Amino acid sequence: MGELKSISHLSKYGRPLYAVLIFYGEGYSFYIRWHAQHLADEKLNVVDLASLKLMNGSIFYPANEDHVLAVLSQRLCIDLVLASPEAIALADRSVTYHMRILTGISEADGQTFYTYSPSEPLLALGAIKILYDESNTGLWAKILDTFNHRLCSAGLVEKGLSGELASRILFIIARDFAAPYKGGEGRNLLEPVLLLRLIDKLFGNTTWCSPKERTLFAAAFGNTYVNYTHIIVTKDSLPDNPSR
């Protein structure tokens, strides 16, 4: 199970680029010089590189809807509602600059195209690095403000079922803050977290149940761990009786 939380294992899911760079070591100075000549640090690690590609080499601005969409899409599986020129232009920029994938073009008019934000753990980790930049305080609040007013209220993103999008956000943030904090290194979201600690963070307290119920829950789930970095939508329904 140890390798499941390693960068080298996660690099196998998604574009081959990251696995190749890890295989040849994280020095790969030639690639960095070719890909981003403005970078002074040629020892950029693979998560830094994912962040760089996600932002197209620019600094992240929480008031920029393109940047917010790029970061949240990697973690919350955000779909766009391509019903307006503004949404189509947003999707176009996302594919061109922010790692979103073009999946199809409408056969009816050839003008509408469909996009998808792929499930790639390293891009999710790159988004996490941006979200928890310690030099930018209160970043989640700024991001959610832009997401709410510039994307949701404008009808540019698919909200899903009632409360679905809010639930995704709550479960992602709760999981993040349940992760162990390592000072200047930030939060380690590769480490599994205790289920009860996740629930405490979700409710914002440890009094969401009575002391007696807490004892029962601890006995049943005290050694139960969970781990996730992002949310995806499956194409097929989950089985009624999932395997272990």
C-alpha positions in Angstrom: 0.0 0.0 0.0 3.0 2.3 0.6 3.5 3.0 -3.1 -0.1 4.1 -3.6 0.8 7.4 -1.9 4.1 7.9 -3.8 4.6 10.5 -6.5 6.1 7.8 -8.8 3.0 5.7 -8.5 0.6 8.6 -9.1 2.6 9.6 -12.2 1.4 6.4 -13.9 -2.2 7.8 -14.1 -2.5 10.6 -16.7 -0.1 11.9 -19.4 3.1 9.9 -19.9 5.1 13.1 -19.5 5.3 13.0 -15.7 6.2 9.3 -15.5 9.0 9.8 -18.0 10.4 12.8 -16.1 10.4 10.8 -12.8 12.0 7.8 -14.5 14.9 10.0 -15.7 15.1 11.8 -12.4 13.8 15.2 -11.4 16.9 17.1 -12.6 15.7 17.2 -16.3 17.3 20.6 -16.7 17.2 20.4 -20.5 13.4 20.0 -20.5 13.0 23.0 -18.1 15.3 25.2 -20.1 13.4 24.3 -23.3 9.9 24.5 -21.8 10.2 27.6 -19.6 13.3 29.6 -20.2 12.3 32.3 -17.8 12.7 29.9 -14.8 15.8 30.3 -12.8 15.4 27.1 -10.8 16.2 24.1 -13.0 15.5 21.7 -10.2 11.8 22.1 -10.4 10.1 19.0 -9.1 7.3 17.2 -11.0 4.4 18.7 -8.8 5.8 22.2 -9.4 5.9 21.4 -13.1 2.2 20.3 -13.0 1.3 23.6 -11.3 3.3 25.5 -13.9 1.5 23.8 -16.8 -1.9 24.2 -15.1 -1.3 28.0 -15.0 0.5 28.1 -18.4 3.6 29.5 -16.7 1.8 32.5 -15.2 1.2 33.6 -11.6 -2.1 32.4 -10.1 -4.7 35.2 -9.6 -7.8 34.2 -7.6 -9.8 36.9 -9.3 -9.2 35.4 -12.7 -12.0 33.1 -13.7 -9.7 31.1 -16.1 -7.3 30.4 -13.3 -10.0 29.5 -10.8 -11.7 27.2 -13.3 -8.3 25.5 -14.0 -7.6 24.8 -10.4 -11.0 23.8 -9.2 -11.6 21.6 -12.3 -8.7 19.4 -11.3 -10.2 18.9 -7.8 -14.0 19.2 -8.2 -14.5 17.9 -11.7 -16.2 21.1 -13.0 -18.1 20.8 -16.2 -19.0 23.9 -18.4 -22.4 24.8 -19.7 -21.6 25.7 -23.3 -24.8 27.7 -23.9 -23.3 31.1 -24.5 -20.4 32.7 -26.4 -18.8 33.6 -23.1 -18.8 29.9 -21.9 -17.5 28.7 -25.3 -14.6 31.3 -25.1 -13.9 30.1 -21.6 -13.7 26.5 -22.7 -11.5 27.5 -25.6 -9.0 29.2 -23.3 -9.1 26.3 -20.9 -8.2 23.8 -23.6 -5.5 26.1 -25.1 -3.8 27.2 -21.9 -5.0 25.2 -18.8 -4.7 21.5 -19.6 -8.4 20.9 -20.3 -9.1 18.3 -23.0 -11.2 18.7 -26.1 -13.5 15.6 -26.3 -15.8 16.3 -29.2 -17.5 18.8 -31.6 -21.2 19.0 -32.2 -22.3 17.3 -35.4 -25.3 19.6 -35.7 -23.5 22.9 -36.3 -19.8 22.1 -35.9 -19.6 25.2 -33.8 -20.1 23.8 -30.3 -17.3 21.7 -28.8 -17.2 19.6 -25.6 -14.4 19.6 -23.1 -13.4 17.7 -20.0 -11.0 18.1 -17.2 -9.2 14.7 -16.9 -8.6 12.8 -13.7 -4.8 13.2 -13.3 -3.5 12.9 -9.7 -0.4 15.0 -10.5 -2.4 17.8 -11.9 -4.6 17.6 -8.8 -1.4 17.8 -6.6 -0.4 20.8 -8.8 -3.7 22.5 -8.0 -3.3 21.7 -4.3 0.1 23.4 -4.3 -1.5 26.5 -5.8 -4.5 26.4 -3.4 -2.3 26.3 -0.3 0.4 28.8 -1.3 1.3 30.2 2.1 2.3 33.5 0.6 -1.3 34.2 -0.3 -3.5 34.2 2.8 -7.3 33.5 2.6 -6.9 32.0 -0.8 -9.9 29.6 -0.6 -12.3 32.5 0.2 -11.0 34.6 -2.7 -11.3 31.6 -5.1 -14.8 30.6 -4.0 -15.9 34.3 -4.3 -14.7 34.3 -8.0 -16.2 30.9 -8.6 -19.5 31.9 -7.2 -19.9 35.3 -8.8 -18.0 34.9 -12.1 -18.7 31.3 -12.9 -21.7 29.8 -11.0 -24.0 32.9 -11.0 -23.1 33.6 -14.6 -24.4 30.1 -15.5 -21.1 29.0 -17.0 -20.6 25.8 -14.9 -22.7 22.7 -14.5 -24.0 22.7 -10.9 -25.3 19.1 -10.9 -28.0 18.0 -8.5 -29.2 20.3 -5.7 -26.4 20.7 -3.3 -24.0 18.5 -5.2 -21.4 21.2 -6.0 -21.4 22.5 -2.5 -21.0 19.0 -1.2 -17.9 18.4 -3.4 -16.3 21.6 -2.1 -17.0 20.7 1.5 -15.6 17.2 1.3 -12.5 18.4 -0.6 -11.8 21.2 2.0 -12.5 18.9 4.9 -10.1 16.3 3.5 -7.4 19.0 2.9 -7.5 20.3 6.5 -7.5 16.8 8.0 -4.1 16.2 6.3 -1.0 16.5 8.5 0.7 19.9 8.3 4.4 20.0 7.7 5.4 23.6 8.4 6.9 25.3 5.3 6.2 22.2 3.2 2.5 22.7 3.6 -0.1 19.9 4.0 0.8 16.4 3.0 -2.2 15.3 0.9 -0.5 12.0 0.0 -1.0 10.6 3.5 -4.3 8.9 4.3 -6.2 10.5 7.2 -8.4 9.0 9.9 -12.0 8.9 9.0 -13.1 10.4 12.3 -10.6 13.3 11.9 -12.1 13.9 8.4 -15.6 14.0 9.9 -14.5 16.4 12.6 -13.1 18.8 10.0 -16.3 18.4 7.9 -18.5 19.5 10.8 -15.9 21.9 12.2 -16.0 20.4 15.7 -15.8 17.2 17.7 -19.2 17.6 19.2 -21.3 16.5 16.2 -22.2 13.4 18.2 -22.6 12.6 21.9 -19.6 11.3 23.9 -21.2 7.8 24.1 -21.7 7.8 20.3 -18.1 9.0 19.9 -16.9 6.0 21.8 -18.9 3.6 19.6 -17.7 5.3 16.4 -14.1 5.2 17.6 -14.5 1.4 18.4 -15.9 0.8 14.9 -13.9 3.2 12.8 -10.9 4.3 15.0 -8.4 2.7 12.7 -10.2 3.5 9.4 -8.4 5.7 7.0 -9.5 7.5 3.8 -7.5 9.2 1.1 -8.5 11.2 -2.0 -7.1 14.2 -3.8 -9.9 15.0 -6.2 -13.4 14.0 -7.3 -14.4 12.4 -10.6 -17.7 11.5 -12.2 -18.0 7.9 -13.3 -19.4 7.1 -16.7 -21.0 3.9 -15.3 -23.0 3.4 -12.1 -21.1 1.9 -9.2 -22.0 -1.7 -8.5 -24.7 -2.4 -5.8 -22.2 -4.6 -4.0 -18.7 -3.1 -4.5 -15.7 -5.3 -4.0 -13.2 -4.6 -1.2 
